[in-house]
Amino acid sequence: MKNHRQEQILTLLKEKGKVSVLELSEYFSVTPKTIRRDLEFLEENGELIRTHGGAELTKTDILREKPFGLRLNIEAEKKNSIGKKAASLLTNGQRIFIGAGSTLDYLSSHIDNRNRLYVVTDSITVVNQLNNRSEVEMFMIGGEITKHILGASGTIAENTLKNFWFDMAFISATTIDQEGHLFHRGPAEFGIYNHLAERSTKLVALIDSTKLGKHNFINVARLRRNDILITDKKADPVFLEDLRSQGIEIILAE
C-alpha cells in the first residue's frame, strides 16, 4: 500500500511529467536514498518508470494496458497464486490454449513437465516459459505482435485459431462484470477471445480480485455455464455468488 509521500510523488508526476530525486528530496525534506526507495516501490507497482536521476509517468492511455514488464509486478503475489492454482487443473494429455497476459505468464511458470500437454498460444512469453519443458508440445499462432501484451493478433491469428479445438482455454481480462462479461482496454484481444469461446470445451479465466465487478472499454467474451473463474480470497463474496448463480465455477487461490 502506498504511503502519503508516495501518493504526493504521483501527484507531482501528474503535474510535471518528470521529477528528479534531488527535487523530491528537497521537497519532502528526506534523503535521496528514501526517495529512491519510494520510486522503486512505485515502479514495482506499475505507477512510474525510473530514469537516470529521477522518474517519469508510465506512458499509457485509456485504450492500452501498461507495458507487460510493469504489469508482471503489479499484484504479483495474487497473480502467482492464481497461476499456480490454474496449473493444478491440468491433466496428462490435454490440448489447451494459453493466452497472452501477465497472470497467464505465471500459469505457464507452474506447468509440470510430467503432464504431457499440447499448448497453443498467441503469447511470446508463454513460449519462453515452456521452451524448456521437454514433454510439452507447443504451437504459436502467428500474426501482428501487440507490444503491450507481447501476443499475436489480427486476421491471420484468428483464422489459424479456427482450426483447433481445446479441452481448456486459459484467458485473462482487464475486468469482469456481474454477468461474466470479460473486458479489455483495447481491441487486440477481441477477435482471439471471440473465437476461443467457439473452439473450447471450457474457458478458464484468471482474474485477480482488484478487477472484479467492473466494466471497461471492449467486451471481448463472456463466461458460460460450467466455465471457471480463478481469483484470490479477497474477492467480494456477493460478486462471486452472482457468478455461481449463472453456473460459473469459482476457484479461490490460496
WONOR-V124424 format. One record per residue. N is the residue number from 1. RES is the residue in one letter. SS is DSSP state (hx for helix, st for strand, lp for the rest). OMEGA is omega in whole degrees, -180 to 180 (NA if undefined). Layout:
n=N res=RES ss=SS omega=OMEGA
n=N res=RES ss=SS omega=OMEGA
This chain:
n=1 res=M ss=lp omega=-179
n=2 res=K ss=lp omega=174
n=3 res=N ss=lp omega=-174
n=4 res=H ss=hx omega=-180
n=5 res=R ss=hx omega=180
n=6 res=Q ss=hx omega=175
n=7 res=E ss=hx omega=180
n=8 res=Q ss=hx omega=177
n=9 res=I ss=hx omega=179
n=10 res=L ss=hx omega=177
n=11 res=T ss=hx omega=178
n=12 res=L ss=hx omega=179
n=13 res=L ss=hx omega=179
n=14 res=K ss=hx omega=180
n=15 res=E ss=hx omega=-170
n=16 res=K ss=hx omega=-177
n=17 res=G ss=lp omega=178
n=18 res=K ss=st omega=175
n=19 res=V ss=st omega=178
n=20 res=S ss=st omega=177
n=21 res=V ss=hx omega=-179
n=22 res=L ss=hx omega=179
n=23 res=E ss=hx omega=-179
n=24 res=L ss=hx omega=179
n=25 res=S ss=hx omega=179
n=26 res=E ss=hx omega=-178
n=27 res=Y ss=hx omega=-176
n=28 res=F ss=hx omega=-179
n=29 res=S ss=lp omega=175
n=30 res=V ss=lp omega=-177
n=31 res=T ss=lp omega=174
n=32 res=P ss=hx omega=179
n=33 res=K ss=hx omega=178
n=34 res=T ss=hx omega=180
n=35 res=I ss=hx omega=179
n=36 res=R ss=hx omega=177
n=37 res=R ss=hx omega=178
n=38 res=D ss=hx omega=-178
n=39 res=L ss=hx omega=177
n=40 res=E ss=hx omega=179
n=41 res=F ss=hx omega=-178
n=42 res=L ss=hx omega=177
n=43 res=E ss=hx omega=179
n=44 res=E ss=hx omega=179
n=45 res=N ss=lp omega=173
n=46 res=G ss=lp omega=-176
n=47 res=E ss=lp omega=-177
n=48 res=L ss=st omega=174
n=49 res=I ss=st omega=178
n=50 res=R ss=st omega=177
n=51 res=T ss=st omega=178
n=52 res=H ss=lp omega=178
n=53 res=G ss=lp omega=-179
n=54 res=G ss=st omega=-178
n=55 res=A ss=st omega=174
n=56 res=E ss=st omega=-180
n=57 res=L ss=st omega=173
n=58 res=T ss=lp omega=-177
n=59 res=K ss=lp omega=177
n=60 res=T ss=lp omega=173
n=61 res=D ss=lp omega=-171
n=62 res=I ss=lp omega=-179
n=63 res=L ss=lp omega=-175
n=64 res=R ss=lp omega=172
n=65 res=E ss=lp omega=170
n=66 res=K ss=lp omega=-180
n=67 res=P ss=lp omega=-173
n=68 res=F ss=hx omega=-178
n=69 res=G ss=hx omega=178
n=70 res=L ss=hx omega=-178
n=71 res=R ss=hx omega=-180
n=72 res=L ss=lp omega=-178
n=73 res=N ss=lp omega=179
n=74 res=I ss=lp omega=-178
n=75 res=E ss=lp omega=-174
n=76 res=A ss=hx omega=-178
n=77 res=E ss=hx omega=178
n=78 res=K ss=hx omega=-178
n=79 res=K ss=hx omega=180
n=80 res=N ss=hx omega=-180
n=81 res=S ss=hx omega=177
n=82 res=I ss=hx omega=179
n=83 res=G ss=hx omega=179
n=84 res=K ss=hx omega=179
n=85 res=K ss=hx omega=179
n=86 res=A ss=hx omega=-180
n=87 res=A ss=hx omega=-179
n=88 res=S ss=lp omega=179
n=89 res=L ss=lp omega=-174
n=90 res=L ss=lp omega=178
n=91 res=T ss=lp omega=-175
n=92 res=N ss=lp omega=173
n=93 res=G ss=lp omega=-179
n=94 res=Q ss=lp omega=173
n=95 res=R ss=st omega=-170
n=96 res=I ss=st omega=171
n=97 res=F ss=st omega=173
n=98 res=I ss=st omega=-178
n=99 res=G ss=lp omega=179
n=100 res=A ss=lp omega=178
n=101 res=G ss=lp omega=-175
n=102 res=S ss=hx omega=179
n=103 res=T ss=hx omega=179
n=104 res=L ss=hx omega=174
n=105 res=D ss=hx omega=176
n=106 res=Y ss=hx omega=176
n=107 res=L ss=hx omega=-178
n=108 res=S ss=hx omega=-178
n=109 res=S ss=hx omega=-178
n=110 res=H ss=lp omega=-179
n=111 res=I ss=lp omega=-177
n=112 res=D ss=lp omega=-179
n=113 res=N ss=lp omega=-179
n=114 res=R ss=lp omega=174
n=115 res=N ss=lp omega=180
n=116 res=R ss=lp omega=-174
n=117 res=L ss=lp omega=166
n=118 res=Y ss=st omega=-175
n=119 res=V ss=st omega=171
n=120 res=V ss=st omega=-177
n=121 res=T ss=st omega=171
n=122 res=D ss=lp omega=-170
n=123 res=S ss=st omega=175
n=124 res=I ss=hx omega=-176
n=125 res=T ss=hx omega=176
n=126 res=V ss=hx omega=177
n=127 res=V ss=hx omega=179
n=128 res=N ss=hx omega=-179
n=129 res=Q ss=hx omega=-172
n=130 res=L ss=hx omega=-175
n=131 res=N ss=lp omega=-178
n=132 res=N ss=lp omega=178
n=133 res=R ss=lp omega=-172
n=134 res=S ss=lp omega=-177
n=135 res=E ss=lp omega=-179
n=136 res=V ss=lp omega=175
n=137 res=E ss=st omega=-176
n=138 res=M ss=st omega=171
n=139 res=F ss=st omega=178
n=140 res=M ss=st omega=177
n=141 res=I ss=lp omega=-180
n=142 res=G ss=lp omega=179
n=143 res=G ss=lp omega=178
n=144 res=E ss=st omega=-178
n=145 res=I ss=st omega=175
n=146 res=T ss=st omega=-167
n=147 res=K ss=lp omega=-175
n=148 res=H ss=lp omega=175
n=149 res=I ss=lp omega=-177
n=150 res=L ss=lp omega=-179
n=151 res=G ss=st omega=179
n=152 res=A ss=st omega=178
n=153 res=S ss=st omega=179
n=154 res=G ss=lp omega=-173
n=155 res=T ss=hx omega=-180
n=156 res=I ss=hx omega=179
n=157 res=A ss=hx omega=-178
n=158 res=E ss=hx omega=-180
n=159 res=N ss=hx omega=177
n=160 res=T ss=hx omega=-177
n=161 res=L ss=hx omega=-178
n=162 res=K ss=lp omega=-177
n=163 res=N ss=lp omega=-176
n=164 res=F ss=lp omega=168
n=165 res=W ss=lp omega=-173
n=166 res=F ss=st omega=171
n=167 res=D ss=lp omega=177
n=168 res=M ss=st omega=173
n=169 res=A ss=st omega=-179
n=170 res=F ss=st omega=-174
n=171 res=I ss=st omega=175
n=172 res=S ss=lp omega=-179
n=173 res=A ss=lp omega=176
n=174 res=T ss=lp omega=177
n=175 res=T ss=st omega=174
n=176 res=I ss=st omega=-178
n=177 res=D ss=lp omega=-174
n=178 res=Q ss=lp omega=180
n=179 res=E ss=lp omega=179
n=180 res=G ss=lp omega=176
n=181 res=H ss=st omega=178
n=182 res=L ss=st omega=-176
n=183 res=F ss=st omega=170
n=184 res=H ss=st omega=-179
n=185 res=R ss=lp omega=-177
n=186 res=G ss=lp omega=-172
n=187 res=P ss=lp omega=-172
n=188 res=A ss=lp omega=-175
n=189 res=E ss=lp omega=-171
n=190 res=F ss=hx omega=-177
n=191 res=G ss=hx omega=180
n=192 res=I ss=hx omega=-175
n=193 res=Y ss=hx omega=178
n=194 res=N ss=hx omega=179
n=195 res=H ss=hx omega=-180
n=196 res=L ss=hx omega=180
n=197 res=A ss=hx omega=-179
n=198 res=E ss=hx omega=-172
n=199 res=R ss=lp omega=-175
n=200 res=S ss=st omega=174
n=201 res=T ss=lp omega=-177
n=202 res=K ss=lp omega=171
n=203 res=L ss=st omega=176
n=204 res=V ss=st omega=-177
n=205 res=A ss=st omega=179
n=206 res=L ss=st omega=-173
n=207 res=I ss=lp omega=-179
n=208 res=D ss=lp omega=-170
n=209 res=S ss=hx omega=-180
n=210 res=T ss=hx omega=-174
n=211 res=K ss=hx omega=-174
n=212 res=L ss=st omega=175
n=213 res=G ss=lp omega=-177
n=214 res=K ss=lp omega=172
n=215 res=H ss=lp omega=172
n=216 res=N ss=lp omega=-168
n=217 res=F ss=lp omega=-172
n=218 res=I ss=st omega=175
n=219 res=N ss=st omega=-174
n=220 res=V ss=st omega=-179
n=221 res=A ss=st omega=176
n=222 res=R ss=st omega=176
n=223 res=L ss=lp omega=-177
n=224 res=R ss=lp omega=173
n=225 res=R ss=lp omega=-179
n=226 res=N ss=lp omega=168
n=227 res=D ss=lp omega=-173
n=228 res=I ss=st omega=167
n=229 res=L ss=st omega=173
n=230 res=I ss=st omega=179
n=231 res=T ss=st omega=-178
n=232 res=D ss=st omega=-171
n=233 res=K ss=lp omega=177
n=234 res=K ss=lp omega=-179
n=235 res=A ss=lp omega=179
n=236 res=D ss=lp omega=-178
n=237 res=P ss=hx omega=-180
n=238 res=V ss=hx omega=178
n=239 res=F ss=hx omega=-179
n=240 res=L ss=hx omega=180
n=241 res=E ss=hx omega=176
n=242 res=D ss=hx omega=-180
n=243 res=L ss=hx omega=178
n=244 res=R ss=hx omega=-179
n=245 res=S ss=lp omega=178
n=246 res=Q ss=lp omega=178
n=247 res=G ss=lp omega=179
n=248 res=I ss=lp omega=180
n=249 res=E ss=st omega=180
n=250 res=I ss=st omega=176
n=251 res=I ss=st omega=179
n=252 res=L ss=st omega=178
n=253 res=A ss=st omega=179
n=254 res=E ss=lp omega=NA
